[in-house]
Structure formats: C-alpha cells, structure tokens
Amino acid sequence: MSDIKVEIDDELLQKARAYVGPLDANALVQMAVTTLIQLKAGEWLAAQGGTQPELADIPRCRWGAE
C-alpha cells in the first residue's frame, strides 16, 4: 500500500459519513476510489457498445423489478 496524504473538506467528509456510517478516513477514501474505478469502468464499457453487434443478449438482474 502507498501512503498518500489527502485533504478532504470537513463538510464533504461529514456528508460521506452520514451515508456510510462511522468509517475511518482511510476506509472512506478506499471506498471512494473503488467506487470511482467502478464508475469509470462502466463508462468505458458503455463507450465500447456496438462493437460486437452479433453478440447474443445477456440476461441481467433487475433488483426490485417484478
């Protein structure tokens, strides 16, 4: 692991803790970076759409859908 010093606005940190609970700052930053990677990977995959038009539809889970 790398040691990196990060300055986070106190108000932003409080908002994050309101959503995820009382995590320490390291866990919060790790969660934020993981979420950013997932988001950007999804954007990249969406940008690749249409490159395999012959691909069969892939069934997906729809949480809460009836």
All heavy atoms as TSV, in Angstrom:
chain	resi	resn	atom	element	x	y	z
A	1	MET	N	N	0.829	-1.182	0.000
A	1	MET	CA	C	0.000	0.000	0.000
A	1	MET	C	C	0.867	1.237	0.000
A	1	MET	O	O	1.956	1.222	0.531
A	1	MET	CB	C	-0.893	0.033	1.240
A	1	MET	CG	C	-2.066	-0.857	1.181
A	1	MET	SD	S	-3.370	-0.097	2.143
A	1	MET	CE	C	-4.516	-1.397	2.087
A	2	SER	N	N	0.324	2.285	-0.579
A	2	SER	CA	C	1.029	3.560	-0.616
A	2	SER	C	C	0.509	4.484	0.471
A	2	SER	O	O	-0.679	4.490	0.774
A	2	SER	CB	C	0.818	4.237	-1.971
A	2	SER	OG	O	1.344	3.460	-2.998
A	3	ASP	N	N	1.402	5.243	1.040
A	3	ASP	CA	C	1.000	6.277	1.986
A	3	ASP	C	C	0.829	7.569	1.217
A	3	ASP	O	O	1.783	8.076	0.621
A	3	ASP	CB	C	2.058	6.475	3.073
A	3	ASP	CG	C	2.053	5.361	4.104
A	3	ASP	OD1	O	1.039	4.647	4.183
A	3	ASP	OD2	O	3.052	5.226	4.823
A	4	ILE	N	N	-0.394	8.077	1.195
A	4	ILE	CA	C	-0.701	9.308	0.483
A	4	ILE	C	C	-1.454	10.215	1.439
A	4	ILE	O	O	-2.399	9.793	2.099
A	4	ILE	CB	C	-1.580	9.028	-0.763
A	4	ILE	CG1	C	-0.841	8.120	-1.732
A	4	ILE	CG2	C	-1.986	10.329	-1.433
A	4	ILE	CD1	C	-1.691	7.641	-2.888
A	5	LYS	N	N	-1.049	11.463	1.505
A	5	LYS	CA	C	-1.743	12.430	2.343
A	5	LYS	C	C	-2.829	13.086	1.493
A	5	LYS	O	O	-2.559	13.573	0.398
A	5	LYS	CB	C	-0.783	13.479	2.872
A	5	LYS	CG	C	-1.438	14.465	3.794
A	5	LYS	CD	C	-0.457	15.437	4.385
A	5	LYS	CE	C	-1.188	16.403	5.285
A	5	LYS	NZ	N	-0.273	17.277	5.992
A	6	VAL	N	N	-4.064	13.075	1.998
A	6	VAL	CA	C	-5.201	13.631	1.275
A	6	VAL	C	C	-5.909	14.625	2.180
A	6	VAL	O	O	-6.159	14.335	3.349
A	6	VAL	CB	C	-6.187	12.508	0.873
A	6	VAL	CG1	C	-7.406	13.078	0.194
A	6	VAL	CG2	C	-5.505	11.474	0.008
A	7	GLU	N	N	-6.220	15.778	1.631
A	7	GLU	CA	C	-7.004	16.763	2.375
A	7	GLU	C	C	-8.425	16.731	1.850
A	7	GLU	O	O	-8.663	16.870	0.653
A	7	GLU	CB	C	-6.409	18.162	2.212
A	7	GLU	CG	C	-5.073	18.314	2.911
A	7	GLU	CD	C	-4.570	19.753	2.889
A	7	GLU	OE1	O	-5.394	20.677	2.866
A	7	GLU	OE2	O	-3.344	19.914	2.892
A	8	ILE	N	N	-9.375	16.514	2.760
A	8	ILE	CA	C	-10.785	16.431	2.400
A	8	ILE	C	C	-11.543	17.490	3.182
A	8	ILE	O	O	-11.350	17.643	4.393
A	8	ILE	CB	C	-11.350	15.030	2.720
A	8	ILE	CG1	C	-10.571	13.957	1.975
A	8	ILE	CG2	C	-12.832	14.953	2.364
A	8	ILE	CD1	C	-10.949	12.544	2.351
A	9	ASP	N	N	-12.404	18.193	2.488
A	9	ASP	CA	C	-13.240	19.205	3.114
A	9	ASP	C	C	-14.060	18.559	4.235
A	9	ASP	O	O	-14.646	17.487	4.043
A	9	ASP	CB	C	-14.160	19.814	2.046
A	9	ASP	CG	C	-15.071	20.872	2.622
A	9	ASP	OD1	O	-14.559	21.917	3.068
A	9	ASP	OD2	O	-16.295	20.639	2.630
A	10	ASP	N	N	-14.090	19.171	5.400
A	10	ASP	CA	C	-14.790	18.596	6.556
A	10	ASP	C	C	-16.274	18.366	6.276
A	10	ASP	O	O	-16.835	17.351	6.679
A	10	ASP	CB	C	-14.634	19.502	7.784
A	10	ASP	CG	C	-13.231	19.464	8.353
A	10	ASP	OD1	O	-12.540	18.442	8.155
A	10	ASP	OD2	O	-12.826	20.456	8.991
A	11	GLU	N	N	-16.905	19.299	5.580
A	11	GLU	CA	C	-18.333	19.162	5.275
A	11	GLU	C	C	-18.576	17.964	4.348
A	11	GLU	O	O	-19.519	17.191	4.550
A	11	GLU	CB	C	-18.858	20.444	4.624
A	11	GLU	CG	C	-20.358	20.445	4.420
A	11	GLU	CD	C	-20.860	21.764	3.855
A	11	GLU	OE1	O	-20.272	22.820	4.150
A	11	GLU	OE2	O	-21.850	21.705	3.104
A	12	LEU	N	N	-17.722	17.792	3.359
A	12	LEU	CA	C	-17.838	16.658	2.446
A	12	LEU	C	C	-17.627	15.340	3.198
A	12	LEU	O	O	-18.349	14.359	2.982
A	12	LEU	CB	C	-16.827	16.797	1.311
A	12	LEU	CG	C	-16.862	15.745	0.221
A	12	LEU	CD1	C	-18.196	15.756	-0.507
A	12	LEU	CD2	C	-15.733	15.989	-0.763
A	13	LEU	N	N	-16.675	15.327	4.098
A	13	LEU	CA	C	-16.396	14.140	4.900
A	13	LEU	C	C	-17.593	13.795	5.782
A	13	LEU	O	O	-17.974	12.624	5.898
A	13	LEU	CB	C	-15.143	14.362	5.746
A	13	LEU	CG	C	-14.569	13.167	6.476
A	13	LEU	CD1	C	-14.224	12.044	5.513
A	13	LEU	CD2	C	-13.343	13.587	7.262
A	14	GLN	N	N	-18.221	14.787	6.375
A	14	GLN	CA	C	-19.410	14.559	7.208
A	14	GLN	C	C	-20.562	14.006	6.379
A	14	GLN	O	O	-21.280	13.112	6.819
A	14	GLN	CB	C	-19.828	15.845	7.911
A	14	GLN	CG	C	-18.866	16.271	9.021
A	14	GLN	CD	C	-18.736	15.218	10.098
A	14	GLN	OE1	O	-17.963	14.273	9.971
A	14	GLN	NE2	N	-19.496	15.366	11.156
A	15	LYS	N	N	-20.747	14.520	5.156
A	15	LYS	CA	C	-21.804	14.012	4.278
A	15	LYS	C	C	-21.550	12.548	3.938
A	15	LYS	O	O	-22.474	11.741	3.948
A	15	LYS	CB	C	-21.882	14.838	2.993
A	15	LYS	CG	C	-22.526	16.182	3.178
A	15	LYS	CD	C	-22.589	16.911	1.839
A	15	LYS	CE	C	-23.172	18.294	1.994
A	15	LYS	NZ	N	-23.224	19.007	0.711
A	16	ALA	N	N	-20.306	12.214	3.637
A	16	ALA	CA	C	-19.964	10.831	3.307
A	16	ALA	C	C	-20.235	9.920	4.499
A	16	ALA	O	O	-20.812	8.838	4.348
A	16	ALA	CB	C	-18.502	10.734	2.881
A	17	ARG	N	N	-19.855	10.346	5.675
A	17	ARG	CA	C	-20.074	9.530	6.870
A	17	ARG	C	C	-21.555	9.381	7.180
A	17	ARG	O	O	-21.975	8.365	7.738
A	17	ARG	CB	C	-19.326	10.125	8.052
A	17	ARG	CG	C	-17.842	9.853	7.969
A	17	ARG	CD	C	-17.124	10.265	9.223
A	17	ARG	NE	N	-15.738	9.806	9.163
A	17	ARG	CZ	C	-14.713	10.503	9.591
A	17	ARG	NH1	N	-14.890	11.703	10.113
A	17	ARG	NH2	N	-13.490	10.030	9.502
A	18	ALA	N	N	-22.357	10.369	6.810
A	18	ALA	CA	C	-23.805	10.265	7.018
A	18	ALA	C	C	-24.377	9.131	6.170
A	18	ALA	O	O	-25.348	8.479	6.568
A	18	ALA	CB	C	-24.478	11.589	6.661
A	19	TYR	N	N	-23.795	8.880	5.002
A	19	TYR	CA	C	-24.277	7.812	4.122
A	19	TYR	C	C	-23.721	6.439	4.478
A	19	TYR	O	O	-24.429	5.447	4.394
A	19	TYR	CB	C	-23.927	8.116	2.661
A	19	TYR	CG	C	-24.802	9.177	2.054
A	19	TYR	CD1	C	-24.288	10.428	1.762
A	19	TYR	CD2	C	-26.135	8.933	1.761
A	19	TYR	CE1	C	-25.085	11.408	1.209
A	19	TYR	CE2	C	-26.938	9.906	1.201
A	19	TYR	CZ	C	-26.420	11.149	0.926
A	19	TYR	OH	O	-27.207	12.118	0.382
A	20	VAL	N	N	-22.454	6.372	4.832
A	20	VAL	CA	C	-21.812	5.062	5.023
A	20	VAL	C	C	-21.560	4.703	6.480
A	20	VAL	O	O	-21.133	3.592	6.762
A	20	VAL	CB	C	-20.481	4.959	4.237
A	20	VAL	CG1	C	-20.725	5.092	2.764
A	20	VAL	CG2	C	-19.474	5.960	4.736
A	21	GLY	N	N	-21.802	5.604	7.384
A	21	GLY	CA	C	-21.577	5.308	8.790
A	21	GLY	C	C	-20.196	5.756	9.240
A	21	GLY	O	O	-19.434	6.348	8.481
A	22	PRO	N	N	-19.885	5.454	10.476
A	22	PRO	CA	C	-18.631	5.941	11.067
A	22	PRO	C	C	-17.403	5.127	10.659
A	22	PRO	O	O	-16.867	4.350	11.440
A	22	PRO	CB	C	-18.896	5.841	12.567
A	22	PRO	CG	C	-19.847	4.693	12.687
A	22	PRO	CD	C	-20.710	4.748	11.455
A	23	LEU	N	N	-16.967	5.285	9.424
A	23	LEU	CA	C	-15.732	4.643	8.971
A	23	LEU	C	C	-14.562	5.584	9.221
A	23	LEU	O	O	-14.730	6.803	9.254
A	23	LEU	CB	C	-15.801	4.348	7.476
A	23	LEU	CG	C	-16.821	3.321	7.011
A	23	LEU	CD1	C	-16.807	3.223	5.496
A	23	LEU	CD2	C	-16.529	1.973	7.622
A	24	ASP	N	N	-13.377	5.012	9.361
A	24	ASP	CA	C	-12.210	5.882	9.476
A	24	ASP	C	C	-11.904	6.478	8.098
A	24	ASP	O	O	-12.407	6.015	7.068
A	24	ASP	CB	C	-11.009	5.158	10.066
A	24	ASP	CG	C	-10.478	4.031	9.198
A	24	ASP	OD1	O	-10.554	4.121	7.964
A	24	ASP	OD2	O	-9.955	3.051	9.767
A	25	ALA	N	N	-11.103	7.516	8.082
A	25	ALA	CA	C	-10.817	8.244	6.845
A	25	ALA	C	C	-10.181	7.350	5.786
A	25	ALA	O	O	-10.504	7.451	4.600
A	25	ALA	CB	C	-9.926	9.453	7.136
A	26	ASN	N	N	-9.298	6.445	6.184
A	26	ASN	CA	C	-8.645	5.555	5.214
A	26	ASN	C	C	-9.667	4.665	4.510
A	26	ASN	O	O	-9.613	4.494	3.295
A	26	ASN	CB	C	-7.591	4.687	5.899
A	26	ASN	CG	C	-6.370	5.482	6.307
A	26	ASN	OD1	O	-6.070	6.509	5.731
A	26	ASN	ND2	N	-5.681	4.997	7.322
A	27	ALA	N	N	-10.578	4.087	5.265
A	27	ALA	CA	C	-11.602	3.217	4.676
A	27	ALA	C	C	-12.516	4.012	3.756
A	27	ALA	O	O	-12.904	3.536	2.683
A	27	ALA	CB	C	-12.411	2.536	5.776
A	28	LEU	N	N	-12.837	5.231	4.159
A	28	LEU	CA	C	-13.693	6.082	3.332
A	28	LEU	C	C	-13.028	6.419	2.006
A	28	LEU	O	O	-13.655	6.342	0.946
A	28	LEU	CB	C	-14.003	7.387	4.090
A	28	LEU	CG	C	-15.433	7.552	4.533
A	28	LEU	CD1	C	-15.543	8.691	5.517
A	28	LEU	CD2	C	-16.366	7.730	3.397
A	29	VAL	N	N	-11.763	6.773	2.041
A	29	VAL	CA	C	-11.043	7.112	0.808
A	29	VAL	C	C	-10.910	5.869	-0.070
A	29	VAL	O	O	-11.103	5.944	-1.286
A	29	VAL	CB	C	-9.660	7.727	1.123
A	29	VAL	CG1	C	-8.820	7.848	-0.132
A	29	VAL	CG2	C	-9.844	9.092	1.778
A	30	GLN	N	N	-10.637	4.721	0.521
A	30	GLN	CA	C	-10.530	3.490	-0.262
A	30	GLN	C	C	-11.863	3.164	-0.931
A	30	GLN	O	O	-11.911	2.782	-2.094
A	30	GLN	CB	C	-10.070	2.339	0.619
A	30	GLN	CG	C	-9.740	1.099	-0.173
A	30	GLN	CD	C	-8.924	0.092	0.621
A	30	GLN	OE1	O	-8.546	0.335	1.758
A	30	GLN	NE2	N	-8.659	-1.036	0.022
A	31	MET	N	N	-12.971	3.342	-0.198
A	31	MET	CA	C	-14.292	3.105	-0.760
A	31	MET	C	C	-14.570	4.075	-1.907
A	31	MET	O	O	-15.121	3.688	-2.944
A	31	MET	CB	C	-15.358	3.263	0.329
A	31	MET	CG	C	-16.752	2.884	-0.098
A	31	MET	SD	S	-17.967	3.128	1.210
A	31	MET	CE	C	-17.487	1.860	2.359
A	32	ALA	N	N	-14.171	5.327	-1.745
A	32	ALA	CA	C	-14.388	6.341	-2.785
A	32	ALA	C	C	-13.598	6.015	-4.052
A	32	ALA	O	O	-14.121	6.116	-5.163
A	32	ALA	CB	C	-14.007	7.723	-2.267
A	33	VAL	N	N	-12.358	5.611	-3.892
A	33	VAL	CA	C	-11.525	5.274	-5.052
A	33	VAL	C	C	-12.073	4.033	-5.751
A	33	VAL	O	O	-12.151	3.981	-6.981
A	33	VAL	CB	C	-10.048	5.082	-4.638
A	33	VAL	CG1	C	-9.233	4.521	-5.783
A	33	VAL	CG2	C	-9.460	6.401	-4.169
A	34	THR	N	N	-12.500	3.039	-4.987
A	34	THR	CA	C	-13.096	1.829	-5.573
A	34	THR	C	C	-14.348	2.184	-6.369
A	34	THR	O	O	-14.542	1.698	-7.487
A	34	THR	CB	C	-13.436	0.816	-4.465
A	34	THR	OG1	O	-12.241	0.474	-3.773
A	34	THR	CG2	C	-14.079	-0.426	-5.030
A	35	THR	N	N	-15.186	3.033	-5.815
A	35	THR	CA	C	-16.407	3.453	-6.498
A	35	THR	C	C	-16.085	4.226	-7.767
A	35	THR	O	O	-16.735	4.032	-8.808
A	35	THR	CB	C	-17.283	4.293	-5.550
A	35	THR	OG1	O	-17.586	3.508	-4.395
A	35	THR	CG2	C	-18.575	4.719	-6.218
A	36	LEU	N	N	-15.088	5.078	-7.723
A	36	LEU	CA	C	-14.678	5.831	-8.905
A	36	LEU	C	C	-14.198	4.890	-10.007
A	36	LEU	O	O	-14.560	5.051	-11.177
A	36	LEU	CB	C	-13.569	6.829	-8.547
A	36	LEU	CG	C	-12.994	7.629	-9.709
A	36	LEU	CD1	C	-14.059	8.546	-10.316
A	36	LEU	CD2	C	-11.796	8.432	-9.256
A	37	ILE	N	N	-13.428	3.887	-9.641
A	37	ILE	CA	C	-12.944	2.909	-10.628
A	37	ILE	C	C	-14.118	2.171	-11.262
A	37	ILE	O	O	-14.171	1.990	-12.481
A	37	ILE	CB	C	-11.952	1.921	-9.970
A	37	ILE	CG1	C	-10.653	2.645	-9.622
A	37	ILE	CG2	C	-11.681	0.730	-10.885
A	37	ILE	CD1	C	-9.726	1.853	-8.731
A	38	GLN	N	N	-15.090	1.753	-10.448
A	38	GLN	CA	C	-16.264	1.055	-10.975
A	38	GLN	C	C	-17.049	1.954	-11.924
A	38	GLN	O	O	-17.506	1.508	-12.983
A	38	GLN	CB	C	-17.152	0.572	-9.840
A	38	GLN	CG	C	-16.534	-0.539	-9.025
A	38	GLN	CD	C	-17.313	-0.856	-7.767
A	38	GLN	OE1	O	-18.151	-0.076	-7.321
A	38	GLN	NE2	N	-17.030	-2.006	-7.182
A	39	LEU	N	N	-17.220	3.196	-11.553
A	39	LEU	CA	C	-17.954	4.153	-12.382
A	39	LEU	C	C	-17.254	4.366	-13.721
A	39	LEU	O	O	-17.876	4.284	-14.788
A	39	LEU	CB	C	-18.091	5.491	-11.645
A	39	LEU	CG	C	-18.741	6.623	-12.429
A	39	LEU	CD1	C	-20.219	6.336	-12.628
A	39	LEU	CD2	C	-18.537	7.934	-11.706
A	40	LYS	N	N	-15.960	4.599	-13.681
A	40	LYS	CA	C	-15.206	4.850	-14.910
A	40	LYS	C	C	-15.122	3.600	-15.781
A	40	LYS	O	O	-15.153	3.694	-17.010
A	40	LYS	CB	C	-13.806	5.390	-14.592
A	40	LYS	CG	C	-13.834	6.790	-14.007
A	40	LYS	CD	C	-14.493	7.752	-14.982
A	40	LYS	CE	C	-14.565	9.154	-14.459
A	40	LYS	NZ	N	-15.168	10.077	-15.425
A	41	ALA	N	N	-15.032	2.423	-15.160
A	41	ALA	CA	C	-15.029	1.180	-15.934
A	41	ALA	C	C	-16.362	1.003	-16.642
A	41	ALA	O	O	-16.412	0.591	-17.810
A	41	ALA	CB	C	-14.745	-0.015	-15.031
A	42	GLY	N	N	-17.458	1.338	-15.965
A	42	GLY	CA	C	-18.779	1.270	-16.579
A	42	GLY	C	C	-18.914	2.233	-17.746
A	42	GLY	O	O	-19.482	1.890	-18.785
A	43	GLU	N	N	-18.391	3.440	-17.580
A	43	GLU	CA	C	-18.414	4.418	-18.675
A	43	GLU	C	C	-17.607	3.907	-19.865
A	43	GLU	O	O	-18.014	4.054	-21.014
A	43	GLU	CB	C	-17.871	5.766	-18.206
A	43	GLU	CG	C	-18.793	6.489	-17.257
A	43	GLU	CD	C	-18.191	7.773	-16.709
A	43	GLU	OE1	O	-17.020	8.103	-17.043
A	43	GLU	OE2	O	-18.876	8.449	-15.929
A	44	TRP	N	N	-16.468	3.305	-19.585
A	44	TRP	CA	C	-15.626	2.775	-20.660
A	44	TRP	C	C	-16.352	1.652	-21.398
A	44	TRP	O	O	-16.357	1.600	-22.623
A	44	TRP	CB	C	-14.299	2.262	-20.092
A	44	TRP	CG	C	-13.410	1.688	-21.146
A	44	TRP	CD1	C	-12.566	2.380	-21.972
A	44	TRP	CD2	C	-13.288	0.309	-21.511
A	44	TRP	NE1	N	-11.926	1.508	-22.821
A	44	TRP	CE2	C	-12.360	0.223	-22.558
A	44	TRP	CE3	C	-13.869	-0.850	-21.047
A	44	TRP	CZ2	C	-11.999	-0.978	-23.148
A	44	TRP	CZ3	C	-13.518	-2.044	-21.633
A	44	TRP	CH2	C	-12.580	-2.091	-22.677
A	45	LEU	N	N	-16.983	0.750	-20.626
A	45	LEU	CA	C	-17.722	-0.346	-21.252
A	45	LEU	C	C	-18.881	0.177	-22.092
A	45	LEU	O	O	-19.140	-0.324	-23.186
A	45	LEU	CB	C	-18.244	-1.318	-20.188
A	45	LEU	CG	C	-17.204	-2.237	-19.574
A	45	LEU	CD1	C	-17.812	-2.985	-18.380
A	45	LEU	CD2	C	-16.663	-3.212	-20.589
A	46	ALA	N	N	-19.585	1.185	-21.590
A	46	ALA	CA	C	-20.696	1.765	-22.352
A	46	ALA	C	C	-20.190	2.385	-23.645
A	46	ALA	O	O	-20.846	2.295	-24.686
A	46	ALA	CB	C	-21.421	2.806	-21.505
A	47	ALA	N	N	-19.018	2.991	-23.604
A	47	ALA	CA	C	-18.443	3.598	-24.805
A	47	ALA	C	C	-18.057	2.537	-25.832
A	47	ALA	O	O	-17.980	2.830	-27.026
A	47	ALA	CB	C	-17.221	4.442	-24.434
A	48	GLN	N	N	-17.838	1.303	-25.385
A	48	GLN	CA	C	-17.481	0.216	-26.291
A	48	GLN	C	C	-18.709	-0.410	-26.946
A	48	GLN	O	O	-18.588	-1.264	-27.804
A	48	GLN	CB	C	-16.715	-0.885	-25.546
A	48	GLN	CG	C	-15.453	-0.426	-24.855
A	48	GLN	CD	C	-14.486	0.259	-25.784
A	48	GLN	OE1	O	-14.149	-0.272	-26.823
A	48	GLN	NE2	N	-14.058	1.448	-25.417
A	49	GLY	N	N	-19.900	0.007	-26.525
A	49	GLY	CA	C	-21.146	-0.572	-27.028
A	49	GLY	C	C	-21.204	-0.583	-28.540
A	49	GLY	O	O	-20.764	0.335	-29.216
A	50	GLY	N	N	-21.770	-1.641	-29.066
A	50	GLY	CA	C	-21.933	-1.749	-30.504
A	50	GLY	C	C	-20.736	-2.339	-31.219
A	50	GLY	O	O	-20.761	-2.502	-32.425
A	51	THR	N	N	-19.693	-2.691	-30.500
A	51	THR	CA	C	-18.518	-3.247	-31.175
A	51	THR	C	C	-18.689	-4.726	-31.487
A	51	THR	O	O	-17.930	-5.277	-32.253
A	51	THR	CB	C	-17.240	-3.041	-30.332
A	51	THR	OG1	O	-17.414	-3.694	-29.077
A	51	THR	CG2	C	-16.947	-1.569	-30.128
A	52	GLN	N	N	-19.703	-5.367	-30.875
A	52	GLN	CA	C	-19.996	-6.771	-31.165
A	52	GLN	C	C	-21.506	-6.931	-31.386
A	52	GLN	O	O	-22.208	-7.530	-30.570
A	52	GLN	CB	C	-19.533	-7.677	-30.022
A	52	GLN	CG	C	-18.032	-7.765	-29.904
A	52	GLN	CD	C	-17.617	-8.748	-28.828
A	52	GLN	OE1	O	-18.244	-8.832	-27.782
A	52	GLN	NE2	N	-16.566	-9.493	-29.103
A	53	PRO	N	N	-22.028	-6.426	-32.496
A	53	PRO	CA	C	-23.478	-6.467	-32.711
A	53	PRO	C	C	-24.031	-7.882	-32.824
A	53	PRO	O	O	-25.213	-8.098	-32.589
A	53	PRO	CB	C	-23.668	-5.693	-34.013
A	53	PRO	CG	C	-22.335	-5.644	-34.656
A	53	PRO	CD	C	-21.320	-5.778	-33.567
A	54	GLU	N	N	-23.203	-8.867	-33.137
A	54	GLU	CA	C	-23.688	-10.243	-33.271
A	54	GLU	C	C	-23.791	-10.952	-31.927
A	54	GLU	O	O	-24.296	-12.071	-31.844
A	54	GLU	CB	C	-22.779	-11.043	-34.218
A	54	GLU	CG	C	-21.403	-11.371	-33.671
A	54	GLU	CD	C	-20.391	-10.222	-33.718
A	54	GLU	OE1	O	-20.680	-9.170	-34.319
A	54	GLU	OE2	O	-19.316	-10.385	-33.143
A	55	LEU	N	N	-23.343	-10.320	-30.852
A	55	LEU	CA	C	-23.378	-10.920	-29.525
A	55	LEU	C	C	-24.820	-11.082	-29.064
A	55	LEU	O	O	-25.634	-10.175	-29.186
A	55	LEU	CB	C	-22.617	-10.033	-28.537
A	55	LEU	CG	C	-22.379	-10.588	-27.145
A	55	LEU	CD1	C	-21.456	-11.806	-27.217
A	55	LEU	CD2	C	-21.761	-9.534	-26.264
A	56	ALA	N	N	-25.141	-12.263	-28.530
A	56	ALA	CA	C	-26.493	-12.523	-28.019
A	56	ALA	C	C	-26.749	-11.675	-26.784
A	56	ALA	O	O	-25.822	-11.317	-26.050
A	56	ALA	CB	C	-26.624	-14.002	-27.677
A	57	ASP	N	N	-28.039	-11.360	-26.542
A	57	ASP	CA	C	-28.397	-10.600	-25.351
A	57	ASP	C	C	-27.982	-11.358	-24.104
A	57	ASP	O	O	-28.113	-12.583	-24.019
A	57	ASP	CB	C	-29.898	-10.340	-25.302
A	57	ASP	CG	C	-30.329	-9.257	-26.262
A	57	ASP	OD1	O	-29.459	-8.476	-26.705
A	57	ASP	OD2	O	-31.526	-9.177	-26.566
A	58	ILE	N	N	-27.505	-10.626	-23.114
A	58	ILE	CA	C	-27.049	-11.222	-21.866
A	58	ILE	C	C	-28.109	-10.939	-20.804
A	58	ILE	O	O	-28.460	-9.778	-20.593
A	58	ILE	CB	C	-25.687	-10.632	-21.442
A	58	ILE	CG1	C	-24.650	-10.936	-22.512
A	58	ILE	CG2	C	-25.264	-11.166	-20.081
A	58	ILE	CD1	C	-23.347	-10.209	-22.348
A	59	PRO	N	N	-28.645	-11.991	-20.147
A	59	PRO	CA	C	-29.652	-11.752	-19.112
A	59	PRO	C	C	-29.043	-10.975	-17.949
A	59	PRO	O	O	-27.900	-11.206	-17.568
A	59	PRO	CB	C	-30.078	-13.152	-18.677
A	59	PRO	CG	C	-29.158	-14.104	-19.316
A	59	PRO	CD	C	-28.345	-13.390	-20.333
A	60	ARG	N	N	-29.826	-10.058	-17.407
A	60	ARG	CA	C	-29.343	-9.218	-16.311
A	60	ARG	C	C	-30.325	-9.255	-15.163
A	60	ARG	O	O	-31.516	-9.395	-15.366
A	60	ARG	CB	C	-29.173	-7.781	-16.787
A	60	ARG	CG	C	-28.143	-7.680	-17.873
A	60	ARG	CD	C	-27.955	-6.263	-18.309
A	60	ARG	NE	N	-26.960	-6.268	-19.377
A	60	ARG	CZ	C	-26.926	-5.401	-20.339
A	60	ARG	NH1	N	-27.812	-4.448	-20.408
A	60	ARG	NH2	N	-26.001	-5.478	-21.261
A	61	CYS	N	N	-29.814	-9.103	-13.952
A	61	CYS	CA	C	-30.667	-8.993	-12.781
A	61	CYS	C	C	-31.208	-7.586	-12.705
A	61	CYS	O	O	-30.476	-6.625	-12.854
A	61	CYS	CB	C	-29.847	-9.251	-11.515
A	61	CYS	SG	S	-29.853	-10.933	-10.982
A	62	ARG	N	N	-32.464	-7.459	-12.452
A	62	ARG	CA	C	-33.087	-6.161	-12.229
A	62	ARG	C	C	-33.596	-6.166	-10.788
A	62	ARG	O	O	-34.652	-6.717	-10.495
A	62	ARG	CB	C	-34.243	-5.929	-13.194
A	62	ARG	CG	C	-33.853	-5.997	-14.643
A	62	ARG	CD	C	-33.195	-4.702	-15.058
A	62	ARG	NE	N	-32.950	-4.760	-16.501
A	62	ARG	CZ	C	-31.970	-4.141	-17.090
A	62	ARG	NH1	N	-31.144	-3.419	-16.397
A	62	ARG	NH2	N	-31.805	-4.233	-18.382
A	63	TRP	N	N	-32.846	-5.594	-9.883
A	63	TRP	CA	C	-33.209	-5.589	-8.470
A	63	TRP	C	C	-34.484	-4.793	-8.282
A	63	TRP	O	O	-34.618	-3.683	-8.750
A	63	TRP	CB	C	-32.080	-5.014	-7.625
A	63	TRP	CG	C	-30.869	-5.868	-7.690
A	63	TRP	CD1	C	-29.737	-5.599	-8.407
A	63	TRP	CD2	C	-30.656	-7.122	-7.073
A	63	TRP	NE1	N	-28.846	-6.609	-8.260
A	63	TRP	CE2	C	-29.375	-7.564	-7.457
A	63	TRP	CE3	C	-31.424	-7.919	-6.254
A	63	TRP	CZ2	C	-28.849	-8.772	-7.014
A	63	TRP	CZ3	C	-30.885	-9.125	-5.812
A	63	TRP	CH2	C	-29.612	-9.536	-6.197
A	64	GLY	N	N	-35.434	-5.383	-7.605
A	64	GLY	CA	C	-36.683	-4.701	-7.316
A	64	GLY	C	C	-37.684	-4.753	-8.447
A	64	GLY	O	O	-38.812	-4.306	-8.313
A	65	ALA	N	N	-37.318	-5.275	-9.605
A	65	ALA	CA	C	-38.235	-5.378	-10.733
A	65	ALA	C	C	-39.108	-6.616	-10.552
A	65	ALA	O	O	-38.690	-7.622	-10.030
A	65	ALA	CB	C	-37.463	-5.472	-12.047
A	66	GLU	N	N	-40.334	-6.493	-10.994
A	66	GLU	CA	C	-41.244	-7.635	-10.866
A	66	GLU	C	C	-41.495	-8.253	-12.210
A	66	GLU	O	O	-41.430	-7.705	-13.221
A	66	GLU	CB	C	-42.552	-7.175	-10.252
A	66	GLU	CG	C	-42.326	-6.746	-8.817
A	66	GLU	CD	C	-43.627	-6.338	-8.140
A	66	GLU	OE1	O	-44.707	-6.764	-8.563
A	66	GLU	OE2	O	-43.531	-5.593	-7.177
